Amino acid sequence: SFIGEESVAAGEGSVLTDNPTWIIDPIDGTTNFVHRFPFVAVSIGFVVNKKIEFGIVYSCIEDKMYTARKGKGAFCNGQKLQVSGQEDITKSLLVTELGSNRDP
C-alpha cells in the first residue's frame, strides 16, 4: 500500500498496517519550498510490519541522495555517514521539526 504526506495532511486518514507500505512525501519541506528556502527534499520510506526497512531522502537543491537501510548504515551519495562521538549535550547541535499544524 501507499501513504502520501499530502493525503494525510488533507485529512484522508491513513492507517499503518503490517502490510508492506511505501510512505512518500514528494515535497518534504513544503513551507520552505513556498518561501524559496533551500531546505526541500523528496522523502521515501518503506515499512513492513510497522517497522521501517529503508529510507531515501533526495535533497533537490543540494543534489544529495541520503539512503539508509535497517542494519546496513546510512549514506550520502554512496559515502557512509558516521555519527558524532560527542557525548556532552552542551556541545551538541539538536534539531527537530514540529510540523505546521498545531492547536493553540
Beta strands, then each sheet from edge to edge (+ up, - down):
strand 1: 2-4
strand 2: 21-28
strand 3: 41-48
strand 4: 51-59
strand 5: 64-69
strand 6: 73-76
strand 7: 79-80
sheet 1: 1+ 2+ 3- 4+ 5- 6+ 7-
end
